[in-house]
Amino acid sequence: MKVLVTGAGGTLGREVVAHLRATGWTVRAHDRIPLDPAAADEVVTGELRDRARVGEAVAGTDAVVHAAALPSPHAAPEDEVFGNNVRSTYLVLDAAGRAGVGRIVNVSSLSALGLAFARHAVSPVGVPITEEHPFVGDDVYGLSKHLGETVAATVSRRWNVPVVSLRFPFLGTGERLHTHIARVHADPGYDRGSLWAWLDSRDAARAIGAALTATTEDHVVINAVAPDTTALVPTAELLRRYHPSTRFDAPLDGFATPFSRQRAHELLAFEPVHTWRPSPGS
């Protein structure tokens, strides 16, 4: 089985390519800049806002993982972030549907809720935060991811193809993760908008692998997060401090993530295996 992975040169893309190859997929890796030919079974380069190039990249594949994006509202001028992310998502997913691929995984973000980068600080309506929580933001990146999920749902209906949109939090491993966690420990307010959610990049790649082989139908949005936060302060205390208007619909004990993980468990049987916290007694 051959899968196209867009954004294969990025932090997540590299992990996805390695994981899928290790689990038996033939991987066609795509990025807008040239990749090491040894990085995947096939390597292609091109602009994802070019319909013809996208069609060439998708041709002959059985599944598509769309991970390419400008990853924040600060990654480029706002109109470029919006235009790149929305148009490339539409072209890649529509081309995959037209080509008759069997499954699409759309790499979305918890930013699709509008909390992470909002210029005017906003809070979740209630916790645990399910996939049905409304978009409440005002930033262009969150908007692009929110619309990307709408594109995914539309493509699924139009071409009768299963699409999974995975909402990821901050992703990292090694030094990238260590640096992020150190900043949160120094100032928990630094990560107020992202609600202290995180996931090891290797686990994110596993979630994508699970989404490729799951038996879901139509379009489904799934939170894919670690079970705990990046913080040293209990979650309920953080929410009372930084999001006092948020309603508690269920207890959040200890350092539990404020995001619901139920759908990831039920539909993907996905459970992260990596943690940054020392084991008890160590």
SERO-4910 file (N, C-alpha, C, O; in steps of 0.05 Angstrom, whole numbers):
BEGIN
 pado doro    nc1    nc2    nc3   cac1   cac2   cac3    cc1    cc2    cc3    oc1    oc2    oc3
  Met    A     17    -24      0      0      0      0     18     25      0     37     27     15
  Lys    A     11     44    -17     27     68    -20     12     92     -9    -11     96    -15
  Val    A     26    108      7     14    131     20     31    156     13     56    155     14
  Leu    A     17    178      6     30    203      2     30    218     28      9    221     41
  Val    A     54    228     37     56    245     61     65    272     52     88    275     43
  Thr    A     48    293     54     57    320     49     70    332     73     64    324     96
  Gly    A     87    352     69    101    364     92    120    344    104    125    346    128
  Ala    A    132    327     88    148    305     98    175    314    110    188    299    124
  Gly    A    183    339    105    208    349    116    204    363    142    224    372    154
  Gly    A    180    365    152    175    380    177    178    363    202    185    339    201
  Thr    A    175    376    225    178    362    251    161    337    253    171    316    260
  Leu    A    136    340    245    118    316    246    122    299    222    123    274    224
  Gly    A    126    311    198    128    295    174    150    274    174    146    252    165
  Arg    A    173    282    185    195    263    186    188    239    203    195    216    197
  Glu    A    175    244    226    167    221    243    146    204    230    146    179    232
  Val    A    128    216    215    107    201    201    118    183    180    111    159    178
  Val    A    136    194    164    149    178    143    164    154    156    161    131    146
  Ala    A    179    158    176    194    137    189    175    116    201    180     92    198
  His    A    154    125    214    136    106    227    121     89    206    119     65    209
  Leu    A    111    102    185     96     87    165    113     67    150    104     45    144
  Arg    A    137     75    144    155     56    131    161     32    149    163      9    140
  Ala    A    165     38    175    171     16    194    147     -3    197    151    -26    204
  Thr    A    123      7    192     99    -11    195     90    -22    168     68    -34    167
  Gly    A    106    -19    147    101    -33    122     89    -17     99     84    -29     78
  Trp    A     84      9    103     74     25     81     96     32     62    119     36     70
  Thr    A     90     34     36    108     47     17    101     77     17     78     85     13
  Val    A    121     94     22    116    122     27    127    139      4    151    138     -3
  Arg    A    110    156     -6    118    177    -25    118    203     -8     97    213      0
  Ala    A    142    214     -4    145    237     13    146    263     -4    160    264    -24
  His    A    130    283      4    129    308    -10    136    331      8    129    332     31
  Asp    A    151    350     -3    156    375     10    161    396    -12    167    389    -34
  Arg    A    159    422     -4    164    442    -24    193    447    -29    201    458    -49
  Ile    A    210    437    -10    239    438    -14    250    410    -18    237    391     -8
  Pro    A    272    406    -32    282    379    -38    288    364    -13    299    374      7
  Leu    A    280    338    -13    285    320      9    308    300      2    314    296    -21
  Asp    A    319    289     22    339    268     18    326    244      5    306    234     15
  Pro    A    335    236    -19    323    214    -33    320    188    -16    303    171    -21
  Ala    A    338    185      4    338    162     21    317    163     43    313    144     58
  Ala    A    303    186     45    284    190     67    259    174     64    245    169     84
  Ala    A    252    166     39    227    152     34    231    134     10    252    134     -3
  Asp    A    210    119      4    211    101    -20    211    118    -45    224    111    -65
  Glu    A    196    140    -45    195    159    -67    195    187    -55    184    192    -34
  Val    A    208    205    -69    209    233    -60    200    251    -83    210    249   -105
  Val    A    182    269    -76    172    289    -96    173    317    -85    170    320    -60
  Thr    A    176    336   -102    178    364    -93    159    380   -110    155    375   -134
  Gly    A    147    401    -98    129    418   -114    112    435    -96    111    432    -72
  Glu    A     98    454   -109     81    473    -95     53    461    -92     40    454   -112
  Leu    A     43    459    -68     17    447    -63     -6    466    -70    -30    458    -69
  Arg    A      0    490    -78    -21    508    -88    -24    507   -118    -39    522   -130
  Asp    A     -9    488   -130    -10    483   -159    -25    458   -164    -16    436   -158
  Arg    A    -49    460   -176    -67    437   -179    -53    414   -195    -56    391   -188
  Ala    A    -39    421   -216    -27    400   -232     -5    385   -217     -4    361   -218
  Arg    A     11    399   -201     32    386   -186     20    369   -164     30    347   -158
  Val    A     -2    378   -152    -15    362   -132    -26    336   -144    -24    315   -132
  Gly    A    -38    338   -167    -49    315   -180    -27    294   -186    -32    270   -183
  Glu    A     -4    303   -194     19    285   -199     28    272   -173     35    248   -173
  Ala    A     28    287   -151     37    276   -126     18    255   -115     27    235   -103
  Val    A     -8    259   -120    -28    240   -109    -30    215   -127    -37    194   -116
  Ala    A    -25    217   -152    -30    195   -171    -17    169   -163      7    169   -156
  Gly    A    -33    148   -163    -22    122   -157    -19    115   -128     -8     94   -121
  Thr    A    -30    132   -110    -29    126    -82    -55    114    -72    -76    118    -83
  Asp    A    -53     99    -50    -76     87    -37    -88    104    -15   -111    100     -7
  Ala    A    -71    121     -3    -80    138     19    -63    164     19    -42    165      7
  Val    A    -73    184     33    -59    210     34    -59    220     63    -79    219     76
  Val    A    -35    228     72    -33    242     97    -24    271     90     -3    276     80
  His    A    -42    290     96    -36    318     90    -26    332    116    -42    340    133
  Ala    A      0    335    118     12    347    142     25    374    136     33    388    154
  Ala    A     26    382    110     39    407    103     22    431    111     -2    431    108
  Ala    A     35    451    122     21    476    130     42    496    140     63    489    149
  Leu    A     35    522    138     49    542    153     39    540    181     15    544    186
  Pro    A     56    535    201     47    524    227     38    544    248     33    536    271
  Ser    A     37    569    242     27    589    262     20    614    247     27    618    224
  Pro    A      5    633    261     -1    658    248     23    676    244     21    697    231
  His    A     46    668    256     70    684    254     90    673    233    111    684    230
  Ala    A     83    651    220    101    637    202    105    652    176    125    648    162
  Ala    A     87    670    170     88    686    145     67    708    148     52    708    168
  Pro    A     66    727    129     44    747    130     17    732    132     13    711    120
  Glu    A     -2    745    145    -27    731    151    -42    721    126    -53    699    126
  Asp    A    -42    737    105    -56    729     81    -42    704     69    -56    687     57
  Glu    A    -16    702     72     -2    679     61     -8    654     78    -12    633     67
  Val    A     -8    657    104    -15    635    122    -43    624    114    -46    600    110
  Phe    A    -62    642    112    -89    634    106    -91    621     78   -101    599     75
  Gly    A    -80    635     58    -82    626     31    -68    599     27    -78    581     13
  Asn    A    -44    597     38    -29    572     35    -43    549     48    -47    528     36
  Asn    A    -51    552     73    -63    530     87    -90    521     76    -95    497     74
  Val    A   -107    540     70   -134    532     60   -132    521     32   -144    501     26
  Arg    A   -118    536     14   -117    526    -14   -103    499    -16   -112    482    -31
  Ser    A    -81    496     -3    -66    471     -5    -83    448      6    -83    426     -5
  Thr    A    -97    452     28   -114    431     39   -136    424     19   -141    400     15
  Tyr    A   -148    444      8   -169    438    -12   -158    422    -36   -170    402    -44
  Leu    A   -136    432    -47   -125    419    -71   -116    390    -65   -121    372    -81
  Val    A   -103    386    -43    -93    359    -36   -116    340    -31   -117    318    -42
  Leu    A   -134    348    -14   -156    330     -7   -175    325    -30   -184    303    -34
  Asp    A   -181    346    -46   -198    343    -69   -185    325    -90   -198    308   -102
  Ala    A   -159    328    -94   -145    311   -114   -145    282   -104   -148    264   -120
  Ala    A   -142    278    -78   -143    251    -67   -170    238    -72   -173    215    -80
  Gly    A   -191    254    -66   -218    244    -71   -224    237   -100   -235    216   -106
  Arg    A   -216    255   -118   -219    251   -146   -204    226   -156   -214    212   -174
  Ala    A   -181    221   -144   -164    198   -152   -174    172   -141   -164    151   -149
  Gly    A   -193    173   -123   -204    148   -112   -187    135    -90   -189    111    -86
  Val    A   -172    151    -76   -156    139    -54   -175    128    -33   -198    137    -31
  Gly    A   -165    109    -17   -183     95      2   -186    109     28   -206    104     42
  Arg    A   -168    127     35   -169    141     61   -152    166     61   -130    166     49
  Ile    A   -161    186     75   -146    211     78   -143    217    107   -163    215    122
  Val    A   -119    225    116   -115    236    143   -107    265    140    -86    271    128
  Asn    A   -123    282    150   -118    311    150   -106    320    177   -119    317    197
  Val    A    -82    330    176    -69    338    201    -80    366    208    -73    386    196
  Ser    A    -98    366    228   -109    391    237    -95    399    263    -72    391    267
  Ser    A   -108    415    279    -95    426    303   -116    433    324   -138    440    316
  Leu    A   -109    432    349   -126    442    370   -130    472    366   -149    484    378
  Ser    A   -113    485    350   -117    513    344   -142    518    328   -152    540    326
  Ala    A   -154    496    317   -179    499    302   -202    508    320   -223    515    310
  Leu    A   -198    507    346   -218    518    365   -215    548    368   -234    561    377
  Gly    A   -192    559    360   -188    587    362   -177    597    389   -176    621    394
  Leu    A   -169    579    407   -160    586    433   -130    594    433   -122    613    447
  Ala    A   -114    580    419    -85    581    422    -73    608    415    -57    619    431
  Phe    A    -81    620    393    -68    644    383    -87    669    383    -81    689    370
  Ala    A   -109    667    398   -128    689    397   -116    715    407   -103    716    428
  Arg    A   -120    736    392   -110    763    400   -124    773    425   -112    785    443
  His    A   -150    767    427   -165    774    450   -170    748    466   -183    730    456
  Ala    A   -158    747    489   -158    722    505   -186    710    508   -204    725    516
  Val    A   -189    685    501   -214    672    504   -210    646    520   -188    637    524
  Ser    A   -232    635    530   -231    611    547   -250    590    536   -269    597    523
  Pro    A   -244    565    541   -262    544    532   -289    546    547   -289    555    570
  Val    A   -310    538    534   -336    539    547   -337    520    571   -346    527    592
  Gly    A   -327    496    566   -327    476    587   -305    455    583   -295    453    561
  Val    A   -299    441    604   -279    419    603   -291    394    615   -308    396    632
  Pro    A   -282    371    605   -263    366    583   -273    376    556   -297    376    551
  Ile    A   -255    386    540   -262    398    514   -265    376    493   -246    362    487
  Thr    A   -289    373    483   -294    353    463   -290    365    435   -286    389    432
  Glu    A   -292    347    415   -289    356    387   -312    373    378   -310    386    356
  Glu    A   -334    375    393   -356    392    385   -354    420    395   -372    437    389
  His    A   -333    427    410   -330    454    420   -330    474    397   -316    468    377
  Pro    A   -344    496    399   -345    515    377   -318    530    373   -302    532    391
  Phe    A   -315    541    349   -292    558    343   -297    585    356   -318    598    351
  Val    A   -278    595    372   -283    619    387   -260    640    383   -259    660    397
  Gly    A   -243    635    363   -219    651    360   -221    675    341   -243    680    330
  Asp    A   -198    688    337   -197    711    319   -171    711    303   -165    731    290
  Asp    A   -155    689    304   -130    689    290   -132    674    264   -149    656    260
  Val    A   -114    681    246   -115    670    219   -107    641    217   -117    626    200
  Tyr    A    -88    632    234    -80    604    233   -102    586    243   -109    566    230
  Gly    A   -114    593    266   -136    577    276   -159    576    256   -172    555    252
  Leu    A   -165    599    243   -186    600    223   -179    581    200   -196    567    189
  Ser    A   -154    581    191   -146    564    169   -150    534    175   -158    519    158
  Lys    A   -144    527    200   -147    499    209   -177    492    212   -186    470    206
  His    A   -192    511    222   -221    507    225   -234    503    197   -250    485    193
  Leu    A   -226    519    178   -236    516    151   -225    491    137   -239    479    121
  Gly    A   -201    483    144   -190    458    134   -207    434    141   -210    416    125
  Glu    A   -218    434    165   -235    413    173   -262    414    158   -273    393    151
  Thr    A   -271    437    151   -295    440    135   -290    429    107   -306    416     95
  Val    A   -266    435     96   -258    424     70   -257    394     72   -267    380     53
  Ala    A   -246    383     93   -244    354     96   -272    341     96   -276    320     83
  Ala    A   -291    353    110   -318    343    111   -331    344     84   -345    325     75
  Thr    A   -326    366     69   -338    369     43   -327    349     23   -342    336      8
  Val    A   -301    345     23   -288    326      6   -298    297     12   -304    282     -7
  Ser    A   -302    291     37   -312    265     45   -339    260     33   -345    238     22
  Arg    A   -357    280     35   -384    277     24   -383    275     -7   -397    259    -18
  Arg    A   -367    292    -19   -368    294    -48   -357    268    -61   -369    258    -80
  Trp    A   -335    258    -50   -322    236    -63   -325    209    -48   -313    189    -55
  Asn    A   -342    210    -27   -348    185    -12   -322    172     -2   -318    148     -6
  Val    A   -305    187     10   -280    177     20   -278    182     50   -285    204     59
  Pro    A   -269    163     66   -265    168     95   -242    187     99   -221    184     88
  Val    A   -247    208    116   -227    227    123   -226    230    153   -247    233    166
  Val    A   -202    229    165   -199    234    193   -182    259    196   -160    261    186
  Ser    A   -194    279    211   -179    303    217   -169    300    246   -185    299    265
  Leu    A   -143    299    249   -131    296    276   -123    323    286   -107    338    274
  Arg    A   -134    330    309   -127    355    322   -104    351    342   -107    338    363
  Phe    A    -81    361    334    -57    358    350    -52    383    366    -59    405    358
  Pro    A    -39    380    390    -29    403    406     -1    409    398      8    403    376
  Phe    A     14    422    416     43    425    411     55    398    408     50    379    423
  Leu    A     72    395    387     86    370    382    116    374    384    127    394    376
  Gly    A    129    354    396    158    355    398    169    331    411    154    315    423
  Thr    A    195    328    410    209    307    424    238    318    428    246    337    415
  Gly    A    252    306    446    280    314    450    282    343    459    267    352    476
  Glu    A    301    358    447    307    385    456    283    404    451    278    422    467
  Arg    A    269    400    429    246    418    424    225    415    446    215    435    456
  Leu    A    220    391    454    200    387    476    211    397    502    196    410    517
  His    A    236    392    508    248    401    533    247    431    536    241    442    557
  Thr    A    253    445    514    253    474    515    225    485    520    221    504    536
  His    A    205    473    507    177    482    511    168    477    540    157    495    552
  Ile    A    174    454    550    165    448    577    179    466    598    167    474    617
  Ala    A    205    472    593    219    490    612    206    517    612    204    530    634
  Arg    A    196    527    589    183    553    589    156    552    604    149    571    618
  Val    A    142    530    601    117    528    616    122    526    646    107    538    662
  His    A    142    512    654    148    510    683    157    537    694    151    543    717
  Ala    A    171    553    678    179    580    688    155    599    690    155    616    707
  Asp    A    135    595    671    112    613    671     88    598    659     86    597    635
  Pro    A     71    586    675     48    571    664     30    588    647     17    577    629
  Gly    A     30    614    651     13    631    635     22    632    606      7    640    588
  Tyr    A     48    625    601     58    625    574     42    607    556     38    613    532
  Asp    A     31    585    567     16    566    550    -14    567    556    -28    547    552
  Arg    A    -23    590    566    -52    593    573    -70    586    549    -90    571    553
  Gly    A    -64    596    526    -81    592    503    -83    563    493   -103    554    483
  Ser    A    -61    548    496    -60    521    487    -68    501    509    -69    477    505
  Leu    A    -74    512    533    -85    496    555    -66    473    563    -74    452    572
  Trp    A    -40    479    559    -18    461    569    -19    433    557     -9    414    569
  Ala    A    -31    431    533    -33    406    520     -7    401    504      6    420    495
  Trp    A     -1    376    500     23    368    485     21    340    475      3    325    483
  Leu    A     39    332    457     41    304    449     68    300    437     78    316    421
  Asp    A     81    278    444    107    271    432    103    266    402     84    253    394
  Ser    A    121    277    386    119    274    357    118    245    348    104    238    329
  Arg    A    131    227    363    130    199    356    103    187    361     94    170    345
  Asp    A     89    196    382     62    187    386     43    199    366     24    186    357
  Ala    A     48    224    357     32    236    336     33    219    310     13    215    297
  Ala    A     57    210    304     60    192    280     45    166    284     33    156    265
  Arg    A     44    156    308     29    132    314     -1    137    311    -16    120    301
  Ala    A    -10    160    319    -38    167    316    -46    168    286    -67    159    279
  Ile    A    -28    179    270    -33    180    241    -34    152    229    -51    146    213
  Gly    A    -16    135    238    -17    107    229    -43     94    237    -54     78    221
  Ala    A    -52     99    261    -77     87    270   -101     98    253   -119     83    247
  Ala    A   -100    124    247   -122    136    231   -123    124    203   -144    123    191
  Leu    A   -100    117    192    -99    105    165   -111     78    164   -121     69    143
  Thr    A   -111     63    186   -121     36    186   -147     32    201   -157     10    202
  Ala    A   -158     53    213   -183     51    228   -206     46    209   -204     50    185
  Thr    A   -229     38    221   -252     32    205   -273     54    207   -297     49    206
  Thr    A   -264     79    209   -282    101    210   -295    106    183   -284     98    162
  Glu    A   -318    120    183   -331    127    158   -335    158    157   -334    171    177
  Asp    A   -340    168    132   -346    196    128   -322    213    139   -299    205    137
  His    A   -329    236    151   -308    253    162   -311    253    192   -333    257    203
  Val    A   -289    250    207   -290    250    235   -266    267    246   -244    264    235
  Val    A   -271    284    265   -251    300    279   -243    286    305   -261    278    320
  Ile    A   -217    284    310   -208    270    334   -186    286    348   -166    293    335
  Asn    A   -190    291    374   -168    302    390   -147    281    394   -153    258    402
  Ala    A   -122    288    389    -99    269    394    -79    283    412    -62    298    402
  Val    A    -81    278    438    -65    292    457    -54    272    478    -65    250    481
  Ala    A    -33    281    492    -23    265    515    -43    266    538    -59    285    539
  Pro    A    -43    246    555    -63    246    577    -57    266    599    -75    272    615
  Asp    A    -33    277    599    -26    297    620    -19    324    606    -19    326    582
  Thr    A    -13    343    623     -5    370    613     25    373    614     39    354    622
  Thr    A     34    396    605     63    403    607     70    416    634     93    423    638
  Ala    A     50    420    651     54    436    675     60    421    700     55    396    701
  Leu    A     70    435    720     75    424    746     53    431    766     52    422    789
  Val    A     34    447    756     11    456    772    -13    439    764    -18    435    740
  Pro    A    -29    429    783    -53    413    776    -71    428    756    -74    453    757
  Thr    A    -84    413    738    -99    425    717   -123    442    727   -128    464    717
  Ala    A   -137    432    746   -160    447    757   -151    474    768   -165    494    764
  Glu    A   -128    474    781   -118    500    792   -111    519    769   -116    543    771
  Leu    A    -98    508    748    -91    525    725   -116    537    712   -116    561    705
  Leu    A   -137    521    709   -161    531    697   -175    552    714   -184    572    704
  Arg    A   -175    548    740   -187    568    758   -171    594    757   -183    616    759
  Arg    A   -145    592    753   -128    615    752   -130    630    726   -133    655    726
  Tyr    A   -129    616    704   -126    629    677   -153    629    661   -155    644    642
  His    A   -171    611    669   -197    609    654   -220    607    674   -234    587    674
  Pro    A   -224    627    691   -244    625    712   -272    622    702   -289    613    718
  Ser    A   -278    629    678   -305    627    667   -312    599    657   -335    593    650
  Thr    A   -292    582    654   -296    555    642   -311    537    661   -305    536    685
  Arg    A   -331    524    650   -348    506    665   -335    478    668   -323    468    648
  Phe    A   -336    466    691   -325    439    695   -349    419    691   -367    418    708
  Asp    A   -348    403    670   -368    383    665   -361    356    676   -378    338    678
  Ala    A   -336    353    684   -327    329    698   -301    337    712   -288    356    705
  Pro    A   -294    322    733   -270    329    748   -245    325    731   -244    307    713
  Leu    A   -225    341    735   -199    338    722   -179    334    745   -170    353    758
  Asp    A   -172    309    749   -155    303    772   -125    306    765   -117    301    742
  Gly    A   -110    315    784    -81    318    780    -74    335    756    -82    358    754
  Phe    A    -58    323    739    -47    338    715    -61    329    689    -50    331    668
  Ala    A    -86    320    692   -100    310    668   -104    332    648   -109    355    654
  Thr    A   -102    324    622   -106    343    601   -135    353    601   -153    337    607
  Pro    A   -140    379    595   -168    388    593   -183    380    568   -207    386    565
  Phe    A   -170    365    550   -182    357    525   -192    328    527   -178    311    538
  Ser    A   -216    323    517   -227    296    517   -210    278    499   -204    285    476
  Arg    A   -204    254    509   -189    234    493   -206    210    486   -196    190    475
  Gln    A   -232    212    492   -250    189    489   -251    179    460   -250    155    455
  Arg    A   -255    198    442   -258    190    414   -233    177    403   -235    158    388
  Ala    A   -209    187    410   -184    175    401   -182    147    411   -173    129    396
  His    A   -191    142    435   -189    115    447   -210     97    433   -203     74    426
  Glu    A   -234    107    430   -255     89    419   -252     84    389   -257     61    381
  Leu    A   -245    104    373   -244    100    344   -217     91    334   -215     77    314
  Leu    A   -196     99    348   -169     93    338   -154     73    356   -132     63    349
  Ala    A   -165     68    380   -150     52    400   -122     65    405   -103     51    409
  Phe    A   -122     92    405    -96    106    407    -91    114    436   -107    127    449
  Glu    A    -68    106    446    -58    114    472    -29    121    470    -12    105    461
  Pro    A    -21    146    477      7    154    476     24    137    494     15    127    515
  Val    A     49    133    486     67    116    502     91    132    513    106    122    530
  His    A     95    157    504    117    173    512    108    194    533     86    205    530
  Thr    A    125    199    552    119    219    572    144    235    579    166    225    576
  Trp    A    140    259    589    163    275    598    166    273    629    187    280    640
  Arg    A    146    263    642    146    262    671    162    239    682    161    217    671
  Pro    A    178    243    702    193    221    715    173    200    725    151    207    735
  Ser    A    180    175    724    163    154    735    163    156    766    183    165    777
  Pro    A    141    148    779    140    150    808    163    135    821    170    113    815
  Gly    A    176    149    840    198    137    855    225    141    842    245    132    853
  Ser    A    225    153    818    252    156    804    264    182    813    286    189    803
***
